[in-house]
């Protein structure tokens, strides 16, 4: 793949990759680094893509694998939950914007608090992947995905607590 | 939060801000330039050190000639050993999480081995230097020779902090990599559950 084609691919999947990076790293500067690492991992992994899975699944899988190895070593570092407010969708009014930002921060923090296996399944479910696509992306069976998502749903409800 | 089901959470999740790709490109370019600068500096230092060694070789006493050949052999041997240790850690991981975590752990273990080799090679070089310098370190010689005393003091003063820094950095790095290996093992255990 040529560099220009890769840039297009990266732009097309930027939102997905950014959200996956955000599910592993709360610190904005470290998230930038993680995003770059994911891009490098993707560049190296792309020649192994054999079209057996949709490109979106392949991209998500590479990003999750890189994110998981990023988590190790960062586990003892205190996490911050900063969200670049200036980038949040400002089409809503200021009050709704504030509430949206808070809800997003709470959801991000709740997702990050999940164990790795649940977090990966959840982020893909939140991206609109079907159970079969999640199973294919994570290399597990659909039963395992259902179990993970059920456990995750309970955990998320507990973590999001009072306002759910 | 009003969103208590997957579709609600999904809708909220996807409202996250899009990344500023131009800014990320700028950061990547800056990082690449920094790495190129460090690589050039490393190469320059190596070339200057080799050039000085070769230039002075003819004026060395036999014991320092042996020491020079030994040091060059050690550096070459280390490069081969480093390559050997790194073999297998350059590959990309398999498609699943377990293989990605295994590869990350393998890289961390290779990092620990590299740091151990660095520590032992530094100790070996120190011993070799002490053996080569033994006649000069005899107090009866440096007490009566102010120039030799000055050279020994400068060598110790300049090299002791460098050796201390190398050993300290290696120990710190090994500790960090071992912690990473423990974290990766824990994540692999989580993934199997």
HADDOCK unambig.tbl for C-alpha pairs under 7 A between the chains (distance, minus, plus):
assign (segid A and resid 14 and name CA) (segid B and resid 19 and name CA) 6.71 0.50 0.50
assign (segid A and resid 15 and name CA) (segid B and resid 18 and name CA) 5.25 0.50 0.50
assign (segid A and resid 15 and name CA) (segid B and resid 19 and name CA) 6.65 0.50 0.50
assign (segid A and resid 18 and name CA) (segid B and resid 19 and name CA) 6.25 0.50 0.50
assign (segid A and resid 32 and name CA) (segid B and resid 24 and name CA) 6.86 0.50 0.50
assign (segid A and resid 36 and name CA) (segid B and resid 28 and name CA) 6.99 0.50 0.50
assign (segid A and resid 45 and name CA) (segid B and resid 92 and name CA) 6.62 0.50 0.50
assign (segid A and resid 65 and name CA) (segid B and resid 97 and name CA) 5.35 0.50 0.50
assign (segid A and resid 65 and name CA) (segid B and resid 100 and name CA) 5.64 0.50 0.50
assign (segid A and resid 69 and name CA) (segid B and resid 101 and name CA) 5.84 0.50 0.50
assign (segid A and resid 69 and name CA) (segid B and resid 104 and name CA) 6.13 0.50 0.50
assign (segid A and resid 72 and name CA) (segid B and resid 180 and name CA) 5.57 0.50 0.50
assign (segid A and resid 72 and name CA) (segid B and resid 183 and name CA) 5.10 0.50 0.50
assign (segid A and resid 72 and name CA) (segid B and resid 184 and name CA) 5.50 0.50 0.50
assign (segid A and resid 73 and name CA) (segid B and resid 179 and name CA) 6.74 0.50 0.50
assign (segid A and resid 73 and name CA) (segid B and resid 180 and name CA) 4.62 0.50 0.50
assign (segid A and resid 73 and name CA) (segid B and resid 183 and name CA) 6.53 0.50 0.50
assign (segid A and resid 87 and name CA) (segid B and resid 17 and name CA) 5.30 0.50 0.50
assign (segid A and resid 88 and name CA) (segid B and resid 16 and name CA) 6.49 0.50 0.50
assign (segid A and resid 88 and name CA) (segid B and resid 17 and name CA) 5.06 0.50 0.50
assign (segid A and resid 89 and name CA) (segid B and resid 17 and name CA) 6.76 0.50 0.50
assign (segid A and resid 103 and name CA) (segid B and resid 1 and name CA) 6.38 0.50 0.50
assign (segid A and resid 104 and name CA) (segid B and resid 12 and name CA) 6.60 0.50 0.50
assign (segid A and resid 104 and name CA) (segid B and resid 13 and name CA) 6.81 0.50 0.50
assign (segid A and resid 117 and name CA) (segid B and resid 191 and name CA) 5.55 0.50 0.50
assign (segid A and resid 126 and name CA) (segid B and resid 6 and name CA) 6.72 0.50 0.50
assign (segid A and resid 126 and name CA) (segid B and resid 9 and name CA) 6.67 0.50 0.50
assign (segid A and resid 126 and name CA) (segid B and resid 10 and name CA) 4.13 0.50 0.50
assign (segid A and resid 126 and name CA) (segid B and resid 13 and name CA) 6.46 0.50 0.50
assign (segid A and resid 127 and name CA) (segid B and resid 10 and name CA) 6.34 0.50 0.50
assign (segid A and resid 127 and name CA) (segid B and resid 14 and name CA) 6.98 0.50 0.50
assign (segid A and resid 138 and name CA) (segid B and resid 96 and name CA) 6.11 0.50 0.50
assign (segid A and resid 138 and name CA) (segid B and resid 97 and name CA) 6.97 0.50 0.50
assign (segid A and resid 139 and name CA) (segid B and resid 96 and name CA) 5.68 0.50 0.50
assign (segid A and resid 163 and name CA) (segid B and resid 1 and name CA) 4.28 0.50 0.50
assign (segid A and resid 163 and name CA) (segid B and resid 2 and name CA) 6.73 0.50 0.50
assign (segid A and resid 164 and name CA) (segid B and resid 1 and name CA) 4.68 0.50 0.50
assign (segid A and resid 164 and name CA) (segid B and resid 2 and name CA) 5.64 0.50 0.50
assign (segid A and resid 164 and name CA) (segid B and resid 3 and name CA) 6.57 0.50 0.50
assign (segid A and resid 164 and name CA) (segid B and resid 4 and name CA) 5.50 0.50 0.50
